[in-house]
């Protein structure tokens, strides 16, 4: 049996892996890699969107700085 004949089995296995392993806490992303510029774009966008969803904030500044000495 040639590899082409097993294509549907491969697709089902990939779908099972991505469905069962990707979670809300640790999502998997399928990144196309046949064009480097597009791969880089997809990865960059995914990182930016993930960081934006984290809604990170700088900590509040320390108000009492009277005891700090700069030499």
Biopython code that builds the backbone (N, CA, C, O; Angstrom):
import numpy as np
from Bio.PDB.StructureBuilder import StructureBuilder

atoms = [
    (1, "UNK", "N", (0.853, -1.176, 0.000)),
    (1, "UNK", "CA", (0.000, 0.000, 0.000)),
    (1, "UNK", "C", (0.895, 1.234, 0.000)),
    (1, "UNK", "O", (1.779, 1.349, 0.849)),
    (2, "UNK", "N", (0.689, 2.135, -0.911)),
    (2, "UNK", "CA", (1.490, 3.355, -1.008)),
    (2, "UNK", "C", (1.089, 4.375, 0.047)),
    (2, "UNK", "O", (0.005, 4.310, 0.627)),
    (3, "UNK", "N", (1.986, 5.306, 0.273)),
    (3, "UNK", "CA", (1.732, 6.351, 1.271)),
    (3, "UNK", "C", (0.502, 7.193, 0.919)),
    (3, "UNK", "O", (-0.231, 7.630, 1.806)),
    (4, "UNK", "N", (0.285, 7.414, -0.356)),
    (4, "UNK", "CA", (-0.888, 8.187, -0.788)),
    (4, "UNK", "C", (-2.187, 7.537, -0.326)),
    (4, "UNK", "O", (-3.148, 8.231, 0.006)),
    (5, "UNK", "N", (-2.216, 6.242, -0.306)),
    (5, "UNK", "CA", (-3.427, 5.520, 0.101)),
    (5, "UNK", "C", (-3.723, 5.724, 1.591)),
    (5, "UNK", "O", (-4.857, 5.534, 2.030)),
    (6, "UNK", "N", (-2.719, 6.104, 2.357)),
    (6, "UNK", "CA", (-2.882, 6.310, 3.797)),
    (6, "UNK", "C", (-3.194, 7.767, 4.160)),
    (6, "UNK", "O", (-3.273, 8.101, 5.342)),
    (7, "UNK", "N", (-3.370, 8.629, 3.167)),
    (7, "UNK", "CA", (-3.561, 10.056, 3.415)),
    (7, "UNK", "C", (-4.703, 10.326, 4.386)),
    (7, "UNK", "O", (-4.538, 11.119, 5.314)),
    (8, "UNK", "N", (-5.849, 9.692, 4.199)),
    (8, "UNK", "CA", (-6.996, 9.919, 5.092)),
    (8, "UNK", "C", (-6.673, 9.516, 6.528)),
    (8, "UNK", "O", (-7.117, 10.168, 7.473)),
    (9, "UNK", "N", (-5.909, 8.453, 6.693)),
    (9, "UNK", "CA", (-5.494, 8.043, 8.037)),
    (9, "UNK", "C", (-4.600, 9.104, 8.677)),
    (9, "UNK", "O", (-4.740, 9.407, 9.861)),
    (10, "UNK", "N", (-3.682, 9.666, 7.891)),
    (10, "UNK", "CA", (-2.805, 10.718, 8.403)),
    (10, "UNK", "C", (-3.624, 11.931, 8.835)),
    (10, "UNK", "O", (-3.397, 12.491, 9.908)),
    (11, "UNK", "N", (-4.565, 12.330, 8.005)),
    (11, "UNK", "CA", (-5.394, 13.496, 8.320)),
    (11, "UNK", "C", (-6.179, 13.252, 9.608)),
    (11, "UNK", "O", (-6.251, 14.138, 10.459)),
    (12, "UNK", "N", (-6.757, 12.088, 9.761)),
    (12, "UNK", "CA", (-7.499, 11.777, 10.988)),
    (12, "UNK", "C", (-6.583, 11.802, 12.213)),
    (12, "UNK", "O", (-6.975, 12.292, 13.272)),
    (13, "UNK", "N", (-5.382, 11.282, 12.073)),
    (13, "UNK", "CA", (-4.428, 11.285, 13.185)),
    (13, "UNK", "C", (-4.045, 12.716, 13.557)),
    (13, "UNK", "O", (-4.003, 13.048, 14.742)),
    (14, "UNK", "N", (-3.767, 13.563, 12.575)),
    (14, "UNK", "CA", (-3.432, 14.960, 12.850)),
    (14, "UNK", "C", (-4.591, 15.669, 13.534)),
    (14, "UNK", "O", (-4.382, 16.409, 14.495)),
    (15, "UNK", "N", (-5.805, 15.452, 13.053)),
    (15, "UNK", "CA", (-6.976, 16.094, 13.660)),
    (15, "UNK", "C", (-7.153, 15.646, 15.103)),
    (15, "UNK", "O", (-7.471, 16.461, 15.968)),
    (16, "UNK", "N", (-6.952, 14.377, 15.370)),
    (16, "UNK", "CA", (-7.066, 13.862, 16.741)),
    (16, "UNK", "C", (-6.011, 14.487, 17.647)),
    (16, "UNK", "O", (-6.305, 14.864, 18.781)),
    (17, "UNK", "N", (-4.794, 14.597, 17.152)),
    (17, "UNK", "CA", (-3.710, 15.192, 17.944)),
    (17, "UNK", "C", (-4.044, 16.640, 18.290)),
    (17, "UNK", "O", (-3.974, 17.029, 19.456)),
    (18, "UNK", "N", (-4.404, 17.436, 17.295)),
    (18, "UNK", "CA", (-4.669, 18.850, 17.540)),
    (18, "UNK", "C", (-5.909, 19.054, 18.407)),
    (18, "UNK", "O", (-5.938, 19.961, 19.239)),
    (19, "UNK", "N", (-6.922, 18.231, 18.222)),
    (19, "UNK", "CA", (-8.142, 18.355, 19.008)),
    (19, "UNK", "C", (-7.907, 17.986, 20.464)),
    (19, "UNK", "O", (-8.428, 18.653, 21.358)),
    (20, "UNK", "N", (-7.148, 16.958, 20.716)),
    (20, "UNK", "CA", (-6.972, 16.463, 22.079)),
    (20, "UNK", "C", (-5.837, 17.158, 22.824)),
    (20, "UNK", "O", (-5.853, 17.192, 24.054)),
    (21, "UNK", "N", (-4.866, 17.706, 22.125)),
    (21, "UNK", "CA", (-3.705, 18.304, 22.793)),
    (21, "UNK", "C", (-3.818, 19.814, 22.962)),
    (21, "UNK", "O", (-3.204, 20.371, 23.872)),
    (22, "UNK", "N", (-4.569, 20.478, 22.130)),
    (22, "UNK", "CA", (-4.716, 21.917, 22.229)),
    (22, "UNK", "C", (-5.753, 22.240, 23.288)),
    (22, "UNK", "O", (-6.883, 21.755, 23.227)),
    (23, "UNK", "N", (-5.370, 23.065, 24.267)),
    (23, "UNK", "CA", (-6.280, 23.458, 25.339)),
    (23, "UNK", "C", (-6.365, 24.975, 25.399)),
    (23, "UNK", "O", (-5.592, 25.669, 24.737)),
    (24, "UNK", "N", (-7.300, 25.493, 26.190)),
    (24, "UNK", "CA", (-7.399, 26.944, 26.353)),
    (24, "UNK", "C", (-6.128, 27.501, 26.998)),
    (24, "UNK", "O", (-5.674, 28.590, 26.645)),
    (25, "UNK", "N", (-5.561, 26.756, 27.936)),
    (25, "UNK", "CA", (-4.354, 27.211, 28.633)),
    (25, "UNK", "C", (-3.104, 27.088, 27.760)),
    (25, "UNK", "O", (-2.162, 27.865, 27.914)),
    (26, "UNK", "N", (-3.094, 26.133, 26.860)),
    (26, "UNK", "CA", (-1.931, 25.909, 26.002)),
    (26, "UNK", "C", (-2.399, 25.540, 24.596)),
    (26, "UNK", "O", (-2.324, 24.380, 24.193)),
    (27, "UNK", "N", (-2.885, 26.544, 23.849)),
    (27, "UNK", "CA", (-3.392, 26.244, 22.505)),
    (27, "UNK", "C", (-2.283, 25.925, 21.518)),
    (27, "UNK", "O", (-1.182, 26.468, 21.606)),
    (28, "UNK", "N", (-2.579, 25.054, 20.593)),
    (28, "UNK", "CA", (-1.673, 24.743, 19.499)),
    (28, "UNK", "C", (-2.092, 25.574, 18.298)),
    (28, "UNK", "O", (-3.274, 25.856, 18.103)),
    (29, "UNK", "N", (-1.118, 25.958, 17.504)),
    (29, "UNK", "CA", (-1.390, 26.721, 16.288)),
    (29, "UNK", "C", (-0.725, 26.010, 15.118)),
    (29, "UNK", "O", (0.427, 25.585, 15.206)),
    (30, "UNK", "N", (-1.451, 25.891, 14.047)),
    (30, "UNK", "CA", (-0.891, 25.298, 12.832)),
    (30, "UNK", "C", (-0.298, 26.445, 12.018)),
    (30, "UNK", "O", (-1.001, 27.379, 11.635)),
    (31, "UNK", "N", (0.999, 26.360, 11.762)),
    (31, "UNK", "CA", (1.704, 27.421, 11.054)),
    (31, "UNK", "C", (2.179, 26.888, 9.704)),
    (31, "UNK", "O", (2.975, 25.950, 9.651)),
    (32, "UNK", "N", (1.696, 27.481, 8.620)),
    (32, "UNK", "CA", (2.175, 27.060, 7.308)),
    (32, "UNK", "C", (3.642, 27.450, 7.150)),
    (32, "UNK", "O", (4.044, 28.540, 7.558)),
    (33, "UNK", "N", (4.423, 26.582, 6.573)),
    (33, "UNK", "CA", (5.865, 26.838, 6.497)),
    (33, "UNK", "C", (6.410, 26.806, 5.077)),
    (33, "UNK", "O", (7.626, 26.787, 4.887)),
    (34, "UNK", "N", (5.542, 26.800, 4.087)),
    (34, "UNK", "CA", (6.062, 26.711, 2.724)),
    (34, "UNK", "C", (6.560, 28.060, 2.199)),
    (34, "UNK", "O", (7.279, 28.098, 1.201)),
    (35, "UNK", "N", (6.195, 29.152, 2.843)),
    (35, "UNK", "CA", (6.713, 30.489, 2.505)),
    (35, "UNK", "C", (7.220, 31.114, 3.802)),
    (35, "UNK", "O", (6.444, 31.337, 4.731)),
    (36, "UNK", "N", (8.516, 31.397, 3.865)),
    (36, "UNK", "CA", (9.107, 31.896, 5.109)),
    (36, "UNK", "C", (8.487, 33.210, 5.560)),
    (36, "UNK", "O", (8.248, 33.396, 6.754)),
    (37, "UNK", "N", (8.223, 34.121, 4.637)),
    (37, "UNK", "CA", (7.666, 35.414, 5.022)),
    (37, "UNK", "C", (6.279, 35.242, 5.626)),
    (37, "UNK", "O", (5.927, 35.935, 6.581)),
    (38, "UNK", "N", (5.493, 34.327, 5.079)),
    (38, "UNK", "CA", (4.143, 34.112, 5.597)),
    (38, "UNK", "C", (4.195, 33.388, 6.942)),
    (38, "UNK", "O", (3.423, 33.707, 7.847)),
    (39, "UNK", "N", (5.101, 32.416, 7.080)),
    (39, "UNK", "CA", (5.309, 31.735, 8.353)),
    (39, "UNK", "C", (5.641, 32.756, 9.436)),
    (39, "UNK", "O", (5.063, 32.730, 10.522)),
    (40, "UNK", "N", (6.581, 33.661, 9.131)),
    (40, "UNK", "CA", (6.995, 34.677, 10.091)),
    (40, "UNK", "C", (5.845, 35.614, 10.452)),
    (40, "UNK", "O", (5.703, 36.010, 11.609)),
    (41, "UNK", "N", (5.032, 35.967, 9.469)),
    (41, "UNK", "CA", (3.874, 36.819, 9.710)),
    (41, "UNK", "C", (2.891, 36.141, 10.656)),
    (41, "UNK", "O", (2.428, 36.757, 11.616)),
    (42, "UNK", "N", (2.572, 34.885, 10.394)),
    (42, "UNK", "CA", (1.619, 34.145, 11.232)),
    (42, "UNK", "C", (2.138, 34.027, 12.660)),
    (42, "UNK", "O", (1.386, 34.230, 13.613)),
    (43, "UNK", "N", (3.401, 33.705, 12.812)),
    (43, "UNK", "CA", (3.983, 33.571, 14.147)),
    (43, "UNK", "C", (3.978, 34.916, 14.861)),
    (43, "UNK", "O", (3.612, 34.986, 16.035)),
    (44, "UNK", "N", (4.374, 35.975, 14.182)),
    (44, "UNK", "CA", (4.399, 37.309, 14.791)),
    (44, "UNK", "C", (3.015, 37.750, 15.225)),
    (44, "UNK", "O", (2.845, 38.260, 16.333)),
    (45, "UNK", "N", (2.034, 37.561, 14.375)),
    (45, "UNK", "CA", (0.662, 37.940, 14.714)),
    (45, "UNK", "C", (0.149, 37.143, 15.905)),
    (45, "UNK", "O", (-0.533, 37.694, 16.769)),
    (46, "UNK", "N", (0.464, 35.873, 15.960)),
    (46, "UNK", "CA", (0.031, 35.026, 17.070)),
    (46, "UNK", "C", (0.645, 35.504, 18.381)),
    (46, "UNK", "O", (-0.037, 35.563, 19.404)),
    (47, "UNK", "N", (1.918, 35.842, 18.352)),
    (47, "UNK", "CA", (2.585, 36.330, 19.565)),
    (47, "UNK", "C", (1.985, 37.658, 20.011)),
    (47, "UNK", "O", (1.688, 37.832, 21.193)),
    (48, "UNK", "N", (1.804, 38.592, 19.090)),
    (48, "UNK", "CA", (1.253, 39.906, 19.433)),
    (48, "UNK", "C", (-0.161, 39.760, 20.004)),
    (48, "UNK", "O", (-0.475, 40.371, 21.026)),
    (49, "UNK", "N", (-1.003, 38.971, 19.368)),
    (49, "UNK", "CA", (-2.374, 38.788, 19.850)),
    (49, "UNK", "C", (-2.385, 38.145, 21.235)),
    (49, "UNK", "O", (-3.196, 38.516, 22.083)),
    (50, "UNK", "N", (-1.503, 37.196, 21.467)),
    (50, "UNK", "CA", (-1.430, 36.541, 22.772)),
    (50, "UNK", "C", (-0.998, 37.532, 23.844)),
    (50, "UNK", "O", (-1.587, 37.569, 24.924)),
    (51, "UNK", "N", (0.018, 38.330, 23.561)),
    (51, "UNK", "CA", (0.475, 39.326, 24.534)),
    (51, "UNK", "C", (-0.597, 40.380, 24.810)),
    (51, "UNK", "O", (-0.760, 40.810, 25.952)),
    (52, "UNK", "N", (-1.319, 40.795, 23.789)),
    (52, "UNK", "CA", (-2.395, 41.775, 23.990)),
    (52, "UNK", "C", (-3.508, 41.216, 24.872)),
    (52, "UNK", "O", (-4.068, 41.944, 25.691)),
    (53, "UNK", "N", (-3.833, 39.936, 24.716)),
    (53, "UNK", "CA", (-4.875, 39.315, 25.546)),
    (53, "UNK", "C", (-4.456, 39.208, 27.012)),
    (53, "UNK", "O", (-5.312, 39.138, 27.893)),
    (54, "UNK", "N", (-3.145, 39.194, 27.282)),
    (54, "UNK", "CA", (-2.675, 39.119, 28.660)),
    (54, "UNK", "C", (-2.955, 40.406, 29.429)),
    (54, "UNK", "O", (-2.970, 40.411, 30.660)),
    (55, "UNK", "N", (-3.176, 41.497, 28.697)),
    (55, "UNK", "CA", (-3.510, 42.784, 29.308)),
    (55, "UNK", "C", (-2.503, 43.145, 30.407)),
    (55, "UNK", "O", (-2.882, 43.457, 31.536)),
    (56, "UNK", "N", (-1.226, 43.096, 30.055)),
    (56, "UNK", "CA", (-0.160, 43.361, 31.021)),
    (56, "UNK", "C", (-0.134, 44.839, 31.393)),
    (56, "UNK", "O", (-0.403, 45.707, 30.564)),
    (57, "UNK", "N", (0.196, 45.109, 32.656)),
    (57, "UNK", "CA", (0.299, 46.473, 33.161)),
    (57, "UNK", "C", (1.609, 46.624, 33.920)),
    (57, "UNK", "O", (2.110, 45.666, 34.510)),
    (58, "UNK", "N", (2.162, 47.836, 33.902)),
    (58, "UNK", "CA", (3.321, 48.127, 34.731)),
    (58, "UNK", "C", (2.870, 48.153, 36.188)),
    (58, "UNK", "O", (1.741, 48.550, 36.474)),
    (59, "UNK", "N", (3.725, 47.740, 37.102)),
    (59, "UNK", "CA", (3.345, 47.811, 38.518)),
    (59, "UNK", "C", (3.266, 49.266, 38.967)),
    (59, "UNK", "O", (3.913, 50.143, 38.395)),
    (60, "UNK", "N", (2.470, 49.507, 39.992)),
    (60, "UNK", "CA", (2.386, 50.851, 40.550)),
    (60, "UNK", "C", (3.747, 51.251, 41.112)),
    (60, "UNK", "O", (4.450, 50.424, 41.691)),
    (61, "UNK", "N", (4.113, 52.509, 40.943)),
    (61, "UNK", "CA", (5.417, 52.943, 41.441)),
    (61, "UNK", "C", (5.437, 52.996, 42.966)),
    (61, "UNK", "O", (4.406, 53.168, 43.615)),
    (62, "UNK", "N", (6.632, 52.843, 43.513)),
    (62, "UNK", "CA", (6.805, 52.971, 44.956)),
    (62, "UNK", "C", (6.773, 54.458, 45.278)),
    (62, "UNK", "O", (7.489, 55.250, 44.666)),
    (63, "UNK", "N", (5.942, 54.830, 46.237)),
    (63, "UNK", "CA", (5.781, 56.250, 46.532)),
    (63, "UNK", "C", (6.830, 56.785, 47.493)),
    (63, "UNK", "O", (7.190, 57.960, 47.411)),
    (64, "UNK", "N", (7.327, 55.959, 48.398)),
    (64, "UNK", "CA", (8.262, 56.430, 49.407)),
    (64, "UNK", "C", (9.697, 56.151, 48.950)),
    (64, "UNK", "O", (10.221, 55.056, 49.156)),
    (65, "UNK", "N", (10.317, 57.139, 48.336)),
    (65, "UNK", "CA", (11.693, 56.988, 47.839)),
    (65, "UNK", "C", (12.684, 57.831, 48.637)),
    (65, "UNK", "O", (13.806, 58.056, 48.185)),
    (66, "UNK", "N", (12.283, 58.297, 49.816)),
    (66, "UNK", "CA", (13.129, 59.182, 50.625)),
    (66, "UNK", "C", (14.415, 58.499, 51.091)),
    (66, "UNK", "O", (15.421, 59.181, 51.289)),
    (67, "UNK", "N", (14.419, 57.200, 51.271)),
    (67, "UNK", "CA", (15.575, 56.495, 51.809)),
    (67, "UNK", "C", (16.543, 56.017, 50.737)),
    (67, "UNK", "O", (17.538, 55.369, 51.063)),
    (68, "UNK", "N", (16.289, 56.310, 49.499)),
    (68, "UNK", "CA", (17.174, 55.888, 48.421)),
    (68, "UNK", "C", (18.290, 56.908, 48.275)),
    (68, "UNK", "O", (18.047, 58.112, 48.195)),
    (69, "UNK", "N", (19.524, 56.401, 48.243)),
    (69, "UNK", "CA", (20.694, 57.276, 48.104)),
    (69, "UNK", "C", (21.397, 56.900, 46.814)),
    (69, "UNK", "O", (21.711, 55.734, 46.580)),
    (70, "UNK", "N", (21.637, 57.894, 45.984)),
    (70, "UNK", "CA", (22.371, 57.686, 44.735)),
    (70, "UNK", "C", (23.751, 58.282, 44.918)),
    (70, "UNK", "O", (23.887, 59.475, 45.188)),
    (71, "UNK", "N", (24.764, 57.466, 44.773)),
    (71, "UNK", "CA", (26.148, 57.944, 44.977)),
    (71, "UNK", "C", (26.841, 58.150, 43.664)),
    (71, "UNK", "O", (28.006, 58.548, 43.636)),
]
sb = StructureBuilder()
sb.init_structure("model")
sb.init_model(0)
sb.init_chain("A")
sb.init_seg("    ")
for serial, (resi, resn, name, xyz) in enumerate(atoms, 1):
    if name == "N":
        sb.init_residue(resn, " ", resi, " ")
    sb.init_atom(name, np.array(xyz, "f"), 0.0, 1.0, " ", f" {name:<3s}", serial, name[0])
structure = sb.get_structure()
